[in-house]
Amino acid sequence: MKTPAFALAARAALAALALTLPACAPVEDLPSDPDRAESAVASGTDGAPAPSCEPLSPRTVPLELAVQPEAGATPFVEVASRATTTLRVMVYQMGFGPVLDVIETKAREGVSVRVVLDVAQKSVNEKYKVRLEAAGAQVVWSDPRFTFTHAKVIIADESEAVLSTGNYYIKNIERERNFAVRDADPGDVDVLVRLFDADFAKTTPDLSCTRLLVAPENAKERLLAFIRSAKSEILVHSMQLGERDVRDALAERRRAGVAVRALLADPSWIDANLDAAAFLSANGIEARHRPHVHVKAITVDGQAAYVGSINLSWTSLTKNREVGLLVTERANLDAVRSTFEADWTVAKPF
């Protein structure tokens, strides 16, 4: 069977990282910038898949994680290009490049394309809204009850989705450190479809049972529980680290003997990271920084990693529409770990 381009891109990205990376510590066994502003599966009674309700519940289809900028726009284009009937897109900032192009192409081909763009970024997104509508897509502004609709989700044919930590402007895709995750688990995709449809119509989605981390509904509670579960190691690879409860949870784990490292964006870009670094240092946590860290990821004990649009900030966790998940597949964890170690090697202490 032919290997999907998404998987090839992920492997190529990991291989590229390996070329620049010294031997890693072993994985244990068991705004000018858009963000700155801020299963087991059973059949339901309606025939839709019923998702497992815990974030670490097994999936019937493994996740596929790609590392950017090495993977480029491939993770988004590959999923969107397979849409034959419906394409749903929710993003904080649209942007020129292959992602916009494939969405326009699908709309012109007759695929039912619906898009939610963040209304707080209207000055940026207006031109893309005009282009997409001219191609035949239905485009709405996001629900103003969210401070930002900051999620980055593409859903093709109600059968697969790609979630990411980064937006779709090609210059940022090719420059910033981000992750993109393809999710074809039927339960997850069903939840994402229902979430999108509710946000498109500005109604309230039913998120009572889902693996996903969704802000503002369950993200903070689940992320804190994930951090507090750490027994040996936490790796934070994040654009920012401003949320007090998240900081306190990291400090508590460090006092409990857990090894904690944090790699943040350069403070010349995110100046709040200077305060974060001071807090971390006061609590015995080593922190470094480097340019273009836009990723939002936390790895716990080498067994699972959070990846998603959710920044470690109060607004992102409690006021925004955000989507993330926990990855557990060994290949994905290896990629997240290798990326962290490669960036850590060249990063600078605060």
VONURO-540237 format. One record per residue (C-alpha): x, y, z; residue in three letters; residue number from 1. Coordinates in Angstrom, 2 decimals. Each point is the difference from the previous one (the first is absolute). Layout:
BEGIN
node c1->X c2->Y c3->Z r->Ala k->NUM;
...
This chain:
BEGIN
node c1->0.00 c2->0.00 c3->0.00 r->Met k->1;
node c1->1.34 c2->3.44 c3->-0.89 r->Lys k->2;
node c1->1.18 c2->2.04 c3->2.97 r->Thr k->3;
node c1->-2.13 c2->3.19 c3->0.41 r->Pro k->4;
node c1->1.75 c2->3.26 c3->-0.79 r->Ala k->5;
node c1->-0.84 c2->1.23 c3->3.50 r->Phe k->6;
node c1->1.96 c2->-2.89 c3->1.52 r->Ala k->7;
node c1->2.87 c2->0.53 c3->-2.42 r->Leu k->8;
node c1->0.14 c2->3.67 c3->0.95 r->Ala k->9;
node c1->0.04 c2->-0.89 c3->3.68 r->Ala k->10;
node c1->2.84 c2->-2.49 c3->-0.54 r->Arg k->11;
node c1->1.96 c2->2.48 c3->-2.08 r->Ala k->12;
node c1->-0.39 c2->2.66 c3->2.68 r->Ala k->13;
node c1->1.19 c2->-2.37 c3->2.70 r->Leu k->14;
node c1->2.95 c2->-1.09 c3->-2.13 r->Ala k->15;
node c1->0.96 c2->3.63 c3->-0.59 r->Ala k->16;
node c1->-0.06 c2->0.62 c3->3.73 r->Leu k->17;
node c1->2.13 c2->-3.05 c3->0.64 r->Ala k->18;
node c1->2.74 c2->1.41 c3->-2.21 r->Leu k->19;
node c1->0.38 c2->3.00 c3->2.32 r->Thr k->20;
node c1->-0.55 c2->-1.83 c3->3.26 r->Leu k->21;
node c1->2.54 c2->-1.65 c3->2.28 r->Pro k->22;
node c1->-1.02 c2->-3.20 c3->1.69 r->Ala k->23;
node c1->-3.21 c2->0.72 c3->1.92 r->Cys k->24;
node c1->-0.82 c2->-1.08 c3->3.49 r->Ala k->25;
node c1->-1.97 c2->-3.23 c3->-0.31 r->Pro k->26;
node c1->-3.76 c2->0.15 c3->0.06 r->Val k->27;
node c1->-1.31 c2->-1.77 c3->3.07 r->Glu k->28;
node c1->-1.91 c2->-3.15 c3->-0.40 r->Asp k->29;
node c1->-3.18 c2->0.11 c3->1.85 r->Leu k->30;
node c1->-6.33 c2->38.24 c3->-13.01 r->Pro k->31;
node c1->2.51 c2->-0.20 c3->-2.77 r->Ser k->32;
node c1->-0.16 c2->-3.63 c3->0.73 r->Asp k->33;
node c1->-3.45 c2->-1.58 c3->0.08 r->Pro k->34;
node c1->0.44 c2->-1.75 c3->3.32 r->Asp k->35;
node c1->1.49 c2->2.97 c3->1.75 r->Arg k->36;
node c1->-3.40 c2->1.75 c3->0.01 r->Ala k->37;
node c1->-1.25 c2->-2.08 c3->1.89 r->Glu k->38;
node c1->-7.53 c2->-32.56 c3->-1.11 r->Ser k->39;
node c1->-0.93 c2->-2.17 c3->0.11 r->Ala k->40;
node c1->-2.93 c2->1.18 c3->-2.10 r->Val k->41;
node c1->-3.56 c2->-1.23 c3->0.28 r->Ala k->42;
node c1->-2.92 c2->0.82 c3->-2.23 r->Ser k->43;
node c1->-2.31 c2->2.67 c3->1.37 r->Gly k->44;
node c1->-3.77 c2->-0.20 c3->-0.18 r->Thr k->45;
node c1->0.03 c2->2.34 c3->-3.01 r->Asp k->46;
node c1->2.61 c2->-2.08 c3->-1.80 r->Gly k->47;
node c1->2.84 c2->2.43 c3->0.75 r->Ala k->48;
node c1->3.12 c2->-1.28 c3->1.76 r->Pro k->49;
node c1->-0.01 c2->0.54 c3->3.75 r->Ala k->50;
node c1->3.39 c2->1.29 c3->1.19 r->Pro k->51;
node c1->1.78 c2->-1.15 c3->3.10 r->Ser k->52;
node c1->-0.29 c2->2.60 c3->2.73 r->Cys k->53;
node c1->3.53 c2->0.09 c3->1.44 r->Glu k->54;
node c1->2.91 c2->1.77 c3->-1.71 r->Pro k->55;
node c1->2.24 c2->-3.08 c3->0.19 r->Leu k->56;
node c1->-2.59 c2->-2.52 c3->-1.17 r->Ser k->57;
node c1->1.39 c2->-2.15 c3->-2.86 r->Pro k->58;
node c1->-0.85 c2->0.99 c3->-3.55 r->Arg k->59;
node c1->-1.05 c2->-2.40 c3->-2.72 r->Thr k->60;
node c1->2.15 c2->1.91 c3->-2.51 r->Val k->61;
node c1->3.46 c2->1.23 c3->1.07 r->Pro k->62;
node c1->0.79 c2->3.69 c3->-0.17 r->Leu k->63;
node c1->2.65 c2->1.20 c3->-2.46 r->Glu k->64;
node c1->2.16 c2->2.91 c3->1.10 r->Leu k->65;
node c1->2.09 c2->2.19 c3->-2.30 r->Ala k->66;
node c1->2.67 c2->2.49 c3->1.03 r->Val k->67;
node c1->0.12 c2->3.49 c3->-1.49 r->Gln k->68;
node c1->1.64 c2->1.84 c3->-1.61 r->Pro k->69;
node c1->1.60 c2->-3.17 c3->-1.41 r->Glu k->70;
node c1->-3.32 c2->-1.47 c3->-1.19 r->Ala k->71;
node c1->-1.15 c2->3.27 c3->-1.55 r->Gly k->72;
node c1->-3.65 c2->0.30 c3->-1.03 r->Ala k->73;
node c1->-0.31 c2->-3.69 c3->-0.90 r->Thr k->74;
node c1->-1.97 c2->-1.03 c3->3.12 r->Pro k->75;
node c1->-2.76 c2->2.48 c3->-0.80 r->Phe k->76;
node c1->-0.04 c2->-0.35 c3->-3.76 r->Val k->77;
node c1->-0.05 c2->-3.78 c3->0.05 r->Glu k->78;
node c1->-3.09 c2->-0.22 c3->2.21 r->Val k->79;
node c1->-1.88 c2->2.84 c3->-1.70 r->Ala k->80;
node c1->0.74 c2->-1.33 c3->-3.49 r->Ser k->81;
node c1->-1.73 c2->-3.30 c3->0.81 r->Arg k->82;
node c1->-3.34 c2->1.68 c3->0.68 r->Ala k->83;
node c1->-2.63 c2->-1.03 c3->-2.55 r->Thr k->84;
node c1->-3.25 c2->1.09 c3->1.67 r->Thr k->85;
node c1->0.66 c2->2.30 c3->2.98 r->Thr k->86;
node c1->2.87 c2->2.09 c3->1.32 r->Leu k->87;
node c1->-0.18 c2->1.83 c3->3.31 r->Arg k->88;
node c1->2.72 c2->2.49 c3->1.00 r->Val k->89;
node c1->0.38 c2->1.93 c3->3.26 r->Met k->90;
node c1->3.04 c2->2.22 c3->0.50 r->Val k->91;
node c1->1.17 c2->3.05 c3->1.88 r->Tyr k->92;
node c1->1.80 c2->1.45 c3->-3.01 r->Gln k->93;
node c1->-0.30 c2->-1.17 c3->-3.57 r->Met k->94;
node c1->2.96 c2->0.82 c3->-2.24 r->Gly k->95;
node c1->1.29 c2->-0.02 c3->-3.56 r->Phe k->96;
node c1->1.54 c2->-3.21 c3->-1.23 r->Gly k->97;
node c1->-0.82 c2->-3.66 c3->-0.69 r->Pro k->98;
node c1->-2.64 c2->-0.33 c3->2.73 r->Val k->99;
node c1->-2.10 c2->2.87 c3->-1.31 r->Leu k->100;
node c1->0.52 c2->-1.26 c3->-3.54 r->Asp k->101;
node c1->-1.26 c2->-3.53 c3->0.69 r->Val k->102;
node c1->-3.06 c2->1.29 c3->1.87 r->Ile k->103;
node c1->-0.88 c2->2.26 c3->-2.93 r->Glu k->104;
node c1->0.52 c2->-2.87 c3->-2.45 r->Thr k->105;
node c1->-2.33 c2->-2.27 c3->1.94 r->Lys k->106;
node c1->-2.70 c2->2.67 c3->0.10 r->Ala k->107;
node c1->0.27 c2->0.50 c3->-3.77 r->Arg k->108;
node c1->-0.23 c2->-3.76 c3->-0.52 r->Glu k->109;
node c1->-3.39 c2->-0.03 c3->1.72 r->Gly k->110;
node c1->1.06 c2->-1.31 c3->3.39 r->Val k->111;
node c1->-2.11 c2->1.53 c3->2.79 r->Ser k->112;
node c1->2.59 c2->2.23 c3->1.66 r->Val k->113;
node c1->-0.77 c2->1.81 c3->3.25 r->Arg k->114;
node c1->2.49 c2->2.17 c3->1.84 r->Val k->115;
node c1->0.05 c2->1.72 c3->3.40 r->Val k->116;
node c1->2.48 c2->2.89 c3->0.25 r->Leu k->117;
node c1->0.83 c2->1.84 c3->3.21 r->Asp k->118;
node c1->-1.94 c2->3.25 c3->0.17 r->Val k->119;
node c1->2.60 c2->1.62 c3->2.26 r->Ala k->120;
node c1->2.42 c2->-0.34 c3->-2.93 r->Gln k->121;
node c1->-2.48 c2->1.45 c3->-2.48 r->Lys k->122;
node c1->2.51 c2->2.51 c3->-1.36 r->Ser k->123;
node c1->2.30 c2->-2.89 c3->-0.90 r->Val k->124;
node c1->-2.62 c2->-2.53 c3->-1.07 r->Asn k->125;
node c1->-2.34 c2->2.21 c3->-2.06 r->Glu k->126;
node c1->1.94 c2->-0.39 c3->-3.24 r->Lys k->127;
node c1->0.02 c2->-3.78 c3->0.36 r->Tyr k->128;
node c1->-3.73 c2->-0.02 c3->0.73 r->Lys k->129;
node c1->-0.62 c2->1.89 c3->-3.24 r->Val k->130;
node c1->2.16 c2->-2.42 c3->-1.99 r->Arg k->131;
node c1->-1.57 c2->-3.10 c3->1.50 r->Leu k->132;
node c1->-3.54 c2->1.26 c3->-0.55 r->Glu k->133;
node c1->0.85 c2->0.83 c3->-3.61 r->Ala k->134;
node c1->1.07 c2->-3.64 c3->-0.42 r->Ala k->135;
node c1->-3.34 c2->-1.20 c3->1.36 r->Gly k->136;
node c1->0.77 c2->-0.64 c3->3.68 r->Ala k->137;
node c1->-2.29 c2->0.99 c3->2.85 r->Gln k->138;
node c1->2.00 c2->2.12 c3->2.44 r->Val k->139;
node c1->-1.13 c2->1.37 c3->3.36 r->Val k->140;
node c1->1.62 c2->2.04 c3->2.71 r->Trp k->141;
node c1->0.58 c2->-1.81 c3->3.28 r->Ser k->142;
node c1->-2.30 c2->0.13 c3->3.00 r->Asp k->143;
node c1->0.82 c2->3.22 c3->1.91 r->Pro k->144;
node c1->-0.57 c2->-1.75 c3->3.32 r->Arg k->145;
node c1->3.56 c2->-1.30 c3->-0.41 r->Phe k->146;
node c1->2.80 c2->2.54 c3->0.45 r->Thr k->147;
node c1->1.71 c2->-1.72 c3->-2.90 r->Phe k->148;
node c1->-0.95 c2->-2.97 c3->-2.13 r->Thr k->149;
node c1->3.56 c2->-1.25 c3->0.06 r->His k->150;
node c1->-0.53 c2->-3.65 c3->-1.01 r->Ala k->151;
node c1->1.61 c2->-1.24 c3->-3.23 r->Lys k->152;
node c1->-2.04 c2->-2.88 c3->-1.39 r->Val k->153;
node c1->-0.70 c2->-1.41 c3->-3.49 r->Ile k->154;
node c1->-2.56 c2->-2.81 c3->-0.36 r->Ile k->155;
node c1->-0.40 c2->-1.87 c3->-3.29 r->Ala k->156;
node c1->-3.12 c2->-2.02 c3->-0.86 r->Asp k->157;
node c1->-0.82 c2->-0.61 c3->3.67 r->Glu k->158;
node c1->2.67 c2->-2.71 c3->-0.10 r->Ser k->159;
node c1->3.31 c2->1.63 c3->0.91 r->Glu k->160;
node c1->1.32 c2->3.21 c3->1.49 r->Ala k->161;
node c1->3.27 c2->1.83 c3->0.49 r->Val k->162;
node c1->0.53 c2->2.04 c3->3.17 r->Leu k->163;
node c1->2.99 c2->2.26 c3->0.39 r->Ser k->164;
node c1->1.87 c2->2.37 c3->2.26 r->Thr k->165;
node c1->0.59 c2->2.42 c3->-2.88 r->Gly k->166;
node c1->-2.04 c2->2.05 c3->-2.43 r->Asn k->167;
node c1->-0.09 c2->-0.27 c3->-3.79 r->Tyr k->168;
node c1->2.10 c2->2.88 c3->-1.38 r->Tyr k->169;
node c1->2.75 c2->-1.68 c3->-1.98 r->Ile k->170;
node c1->2.79 c2->2.30 c3->1.18 r->Lys k->171;
node c1->-0.77 c2->-0.92 c3->3.60 r->Asn k->172;
node c1->-0.39 c2->-3.69 c3->-0.83 r->Ile k->173;
node c1->3.49 c2->0.05 c3->-1.52 r->Glu k->174;
node c1->1.58 c2->1.89 c3->2.90 r->Arg k->175;
node c1->-1.66 c2->-0.92 c3->3.29 r->Glu k->176;
node c1->0.34 c2->-3.06 c3->2.19 r->Arg k->177;
node c1->-3.42 c2->-1.69 c3->0.05 r->Asn k->178;
node c1->-1.65 c2->-3.41 c3->-0.01 r->Phe k->179;
node c1->-2.89 c2->-1.24 c3->-2.13 r->Ala k->180;
node c1->-1.96 c2->-3.14 c3->0.88 r->Val k->181;
node c1->-2.18 c2->-2.04 c3->-2.35 r->Arg k->182;
node c1->-2.91 c2->-1.60 c3->1.88 r->Asp k->183;
node c1->-2.16 c2->-2.57 c3->-1.78 r->Ala k->184;
node c1->-1.50 c2->-1.62 c3->3.09 r->Asp k->185;
node c1->-3.78 c2->-0.08 c3->-0.65 r->Pro k->186;
node c1->-0.91 c2->1.11 c3->3.52 r->Gly k->187;
node c1->2.37 c2->2.97 c3->-0.06 r->Asp k->188;
node c1->-1.09 c2->1.07 c3->-3.48 r->Val k->189;
node c1->-3.66 c2->-0.19 c3->0.99 r->Asp k->190;
node c1->0.66 c2->2.31 c3->2.95 r->Val k->191;
node c1->1.95 c2->2.41 c3->-2.20 r->Leu k->192;
node c1->-2.84 c2->0.09 c3->-2.54 r->Val k->193;
node c1->-2.55 c2->0.72 c3->2.71 r->Arg k->194;
node c1->2.25 c2->2.63 c3->1.56 r->Leu k->195;
node c1->0.53 c2->1.71 c3->-3.35 r->Phe k->196;
node c1->-3.69 c2->-0.09 c3->-0.91 r->Asp k->197;
node c1->-0.96 c2->1.50 c3->3.36 r->Ala k->198;
node c1->2.60 c2->2.77 c3->-0.28 r->Asp k->199;
node c1->-0.99 c2->0.69 c3->-3.61 r->Phe k->200;
node c1->-3.62 c2->0.44 c3->1.13 r->Ala k->201;
node c1->1.05 c2->1.74 c3->3.25 r->Lys k->202;
node c1->-1.70 c2->-2.61 c3->2.17 r->Thr k->203;
node c1->1.32 c2->-2.09 c3->2.90 r->Thr k->204;
node c1->1.64 c2->-3.35 c3->-0.86 r->Pro k->205;
node c1->-0.43 c2->-3.14 c3->2.08 r->Asp k->206;
node c1->3.48 c2->-0.77 c3->1.32 r->Leu k->207;
node c1->-1.08 c2->-2.20 c3->2.89 r->Ser k->208;
node c1->1.95 c2->-2.94 c3->-1.41 r->Cys k->209;
node c1->3.22 c2->0.54 c3->-1.96 r->Thr k->210;
node c1->3.71 c2->-0.80 c3->0.08 r->Arg k->211;
node c1->0.79 c2->3.49 c3->-1.24 r->Leu k->212;
node c1->1.19 c2->2.94 c3->2.05 r->Leu k->213;
node c1->-2.39 c2->2.81 c3->-0.90 r->Val k->214;
node c1->0.13 c2->3.53 c3->1.37 r->Ala k->215;
node c1->-1.74 c2->1.49 c3->1.76 r->Pro k->216;
node c1->-1.98 c2->-3.12 c3->0.96 r->Glu k->217;
node c1->2.52 c2->-2.54 c3->1.32 r->Asn k->218;
node c1->3.51 c2->1.03 c3->-1.08 r->Ala k->219;
node c1->1.32 c2->1.53 c3->3.21 r->Lys k->220;
node c1->-1.23 c2->-2.81 c3->2.23 r->Glu k->221;
node c1->1.42 c2->-2.67 c3->-2.29 r->Arg k->222;
node c1->3.32 c2->1.72 c3->-0.57 r->Leu k->223;
node c1->0.57 c2->0.51 c3->3.73 r->Leu k->224;
node c1->-0.90 c2->-3.62 c3->0.72 r->Ala k->225;
node c1->2.46 c2->-1.09 c3->-2.69 r->Phe k->226;
node c1->2.84 c2->2.04 c3->1.50 r->Ile k->227;
node c1->-0.81 c2->-1.20 c3->3.52 r->Arg k->228;
node c1->0.17 c2->-3.63 c3->-1.16 r->Ser k->229;
node c1->3.75 c2->0.29 c3->-0.70 r->Ala k->230;
node c1->2.23 c2->-2.36 c3->1.98 r->Lys k->231;
node c1->3.43 c2->0.51 c3->-1.58 r->Ser k->232;
node c1->0.20 c2->2.66 c3->-2.72 r->Glu k->233;
node c1->-1.84 c2->2.93 c3->-1.61 r->Ile k->234;
node c1->1.13 c2->1.72 c3->-3.19 r->Leu k->235;
node c1->-1.76 c2->3.29 c3->-0.80 r->Val k->236;
node c1->0.44 c2->1.23 c3->-3.58 r->His k->237;
node c1->-2.16 c2->3.09 c3->-0.19 r->Ser k->238;
node c1->-0.31 c2->3.43 c3->-1.51 r->Met k->239;
node c1->-0.89 c2->1.38 c3->3.42 r->Gln k->240;
node c1->-0.50 c2->-1.02 c3->3.61 r->Leu k->241;
node c1->-2.11 c2->2.61 c3->1.72 r->Gly k->242;
node c1->-2.84 c2->-1.92 c3->1.66 r->Glu k->243;
node c1->0.54 c2->-0.02 c3->3.76 r->Arg k->244;
node c1->-1.63 c2->-3.34 c3->0.77 r->Asp k->245;
node c1->2.06 c2->-1.69 c3->-2.70 r->Val k->246;
node c1->3.18 c2->1.57 c3->1.40 r->Arg k->247;
node c1->-0.93 c2->-1.06 c3->3.52 r->Asp k->248;
node c1->-0.68 c2->-3.57 c3->-1.15 r->Ala k->249;
node c1->3.44 c2->-0.16 c3->-1.62 r->Leu k->250;
node c1->1.63 c2->1.38 c3->3.14 r->Ala k->251;
node c1->-1.82 c2->-2.52 c3->2.19 r->Glu k->252;
node c1->1.18 c2->-2.88 c3->-2.18 r->Arg k->253;
node c1->3.56 c2->1.33 c3->0.14 r->Arg k->254;
node c1->-0.15 c2->0.08 c3->3.82 r->Arg k->255;
node c1->-1.22 c2->-3.60 c3->-0.15 r->Ala k->256;
node c1->3.21 c2->-0.99 c3->-1.78 r->Gly k->257;
node c1->-1.23 c2->0.05 c3->-3.60 r->Val k->258;
node c1->2.55 c2->1.26 c3->-2.55 r->Ala k->259;
node c1->-1.50 c2->3.01 c3->-1.79 r->Val k->260;
node c1->1.37 c2->1.99 c3->-2.94 r->Arg k->261;
node c1->-1.71 c2->2.82 c3->-1.89 r->Ala k->262;
node c1->0.84 c2->1.28 c3->-3.48 r->Leu k->263;
node c1->-1.80 c2->3.25 c3->-0.83 r->Leu k->264;
node c1->-0.09 c2->2.63 c3->-2.73 r->Ala k->265;
node c1->2.61 c2->2.72 c3->-0.07 r->Asp k->266;
node c1->-0.98 c2->2.78 c3->2.48 r->Pro k->267;
node c1->0.69 c2->2.63 c3->-2.67 r->Ser k->268;
node c1->-3.17 c2->-1.40 c3->-1.61 r->Trp k->269;
node c1->-1.97 c2->-1.11 c3->3.08 r->Ile k->270;
node c1->1.20 c2->2.32 c3->2.75 r->Asp k->271;
node c1->-2.18 c2->-1.72 c3->2.63 r->Ala k->272;
node c1->2.40 c2->-2.93 c3->-0.22 r->Asn k->273;
node c1->2.52 c2->1.96 c3->2.07 r->Leu k->274;
node c1->-2.40 c2->-0.17 c3->2.93 r->Asp k->275;
node c1->-0.67 c2->-3.67 c3->-0.70 r->Ala k->276;
node c1->3.73 c2->-0.73 c3->-0.04 r->Ala k->277;
node c1->0.49 c2->1.80 c3->3.33 r->Ala k->278;
node c1->-2.76 c2->-2.09 c3->1.55 r->Phe k->279;
node c1->1.45 c2->-3.21 c3->-1.36 r->Leu k->280;
node c1->3.51 c2->0.83 c3->1.19 r->Ser k->281;
node c1->-1.29 c2->0.80 c3->3.49 r->Ala k->282;
node c1->-1.56 c2->-3.46 c3->0.06 r->Asn k->283;
node c1->3.04 c2->-1.91 c3->-1.21 r->Gly k->284;
node c1->-1.19 c2->-0.46 c3->-3.59 r->Ile k->285;
node c1->2.46 c2->0.59 c3->-2.83 r->Glu k->286;
node c1->-1.39 c2->2.10 c3->-2.84 r->Ala k->287;
node c1->1.39 c2->0.97 c3->-3.38 r->Arg k->288;
node c1->-1.27 c2->1.99 c3->-2.98 r->His k->289;
node c1->0.43 c2->0.15 c3->-3.74 r->Arg k->290;
node c1->-1.65 c2->1.84 c3->-2.90 r->Pro k->291;
node c1->-3.14 c2->-1.19 c3->-1.79 r->His k->292;
node c1->-1.26 c2->-2.30 c3->2.76 r->Val k->293;
node c1->-3.70 c2->0.05 c3->-0.82 r->His k->294;
node c1->-0.69 c2->-3.58 c3->1.07 r->Val k->295;
node c1->-2.18 c2->-0.94 c3->2.98 r->Lys k->296;
node c1->1.06 c2->-3.39 c3->1.39 r->Ala k->297;
node c1->0.60 c2->-1.73 c3->3.34 r->Ile k->298;
node c1->1.49 c2->-3.48 c3->0.35 r->Thr k->299;
node c1->-0.52 c2->-1.96 c3->3.23 r->Val k->300;
node c1->2.17 c2->-2.98 c3->1.01 r->Asp k->301;
node c1->0.68 c2->-0.85 c3->-3.65 r->Gly k->302;
node c1->-3.42 c2->-1.65 c3->-0.13 r->Gln k->303;
node c1->-2.29 c2->2.71 c3->-1.37 r->Ala k->304;
node c1->0.21 c2->3.51 c3->-1.40 r->Ala k->305;
node c1->-2.49 c2->2.83 c3->-0.23 r->Tyr k->306;
node c1->-0.08 c2->1.65 c3->-3.43 r->Val k->307;
node c1->-2.49 c2->2.62 c3->-1.12 r->Gly k->308;
node c1->-0.91 c2->3.62 c3->-0.55 r->Ser k->309;
node c1->-0.31 c2->0.72 c3->3.74 r->Ile k->310;
node c1->2.66 c2->2.37 c3->1.27 r->Asn k->311;
node c1->1.03 c2->-0.16 c3->3.65 r->Leu k->312;
node c1->-1.78 c2->3.27 c3->0.73 r->Ser k->313;
node c1->-3.10 c2->0.94 c3->1.96 r->Trp k->314;
node c1->-1.84 c2->1.30 c3->-3.08 r->Thr k->315;
node c1->0.80 c2->-3.04 c3->-2.08 r->Ser k->316;
node c1->-1.08 c2->-2.47 c3->2.68 r->Leu k->317;
node c1->-3.14 c2->1.75 c3->1.22 r->Thr k->318;
node c1->-1.29 c2->2.48 c3->-2.61 r->Lys k->319;
node c1->0.92 c2->-1.27 c3->-3.46 r->Asn k->320;
node c1->-1.29 c2->-2.71 c3->-2.29 r->Arg k->321;
node c1->2.95 c2->-2.39 c3->-0.10 r->Glu k->322;
node c1->0.53 c2->-3.67 c3->-0.85 r->Val k->323;
node c1->2.77 c2->-2.39 c3->1.01 r->Gly k->324;
node c1->0.60 c2->-3.67 c3->0.78 r->Leu k->325;
node c1->2.37 c2->-2.42 c3->1.68 r->Leu k->326;
node c1->2.20 c2->-2.14 c3->-2.24 r->Val k->327;
node c1->1.30 c2->-3.37 c3->1.20 r->Thr k->328;
node c1->1.35 c2->-1.75 c3->-3.11 r->Glu k->329;
node c1->3.71 c2->-0.81 c3->0.33 r->Arg k->330;
node c1->0.97 c2->1.52 c3->-3.36 r->Ala k->331;
node c1->-1.83 c2->3.21 c3->0.86 r->Asn k->332;
node c1->1.58 c2->0.19 c3->3.46 r->Leu k->333;
node c1->3.43 c2->-0.57 c3->-1.52 r->Asp k->334;
node c1->-0.61 c2->2.89 c3->-2.41 r->Ala k->335;
node c1->-1.17 c2->2.33 c3->2.76 r->Val k->336;
node c1->2.96 c2->-0.95 c3->2.20 r->Arg k->337;
node c1->2.56 c2->0.28 c3->-2.79 r->Ser k->338;
node c1->-1.35 c2->3.39 c3->-1.01 r->Thr k->339;
node c1->0.23 c2->1.27 c3->3.57 r->Phe k->340;
node c1->3.56 c2->-1.27 c3->0.42 r->Glu k->341;
node c1->1.12 c2->1.47 c3->-3.34 r->Ala k->342;
node c1->-1.43 c2->3.39 c3->0.90 r->Asp k->343;
node c1->1.34 c2->-0.21 c3->3.56 r->Trp k->344;
node c1->3.51 c2->-0.60 c3->-1.30 r->Thr k->345;
node c1->0.07 c2->3.31 c3->-1.90 r->Val k->346;
node c1->-2.15 c2->2.00 c3->2.41 r->Ala k->347;
node c1->1.39 c2->2.67 c3->2.33 r->Lys k->348;
node c1->-0.41 c2->0.22 c3->3.77 r->Pro k->349;
node c1->-2.12 c2->2.89 c3->1.26 r->Phe k->350;
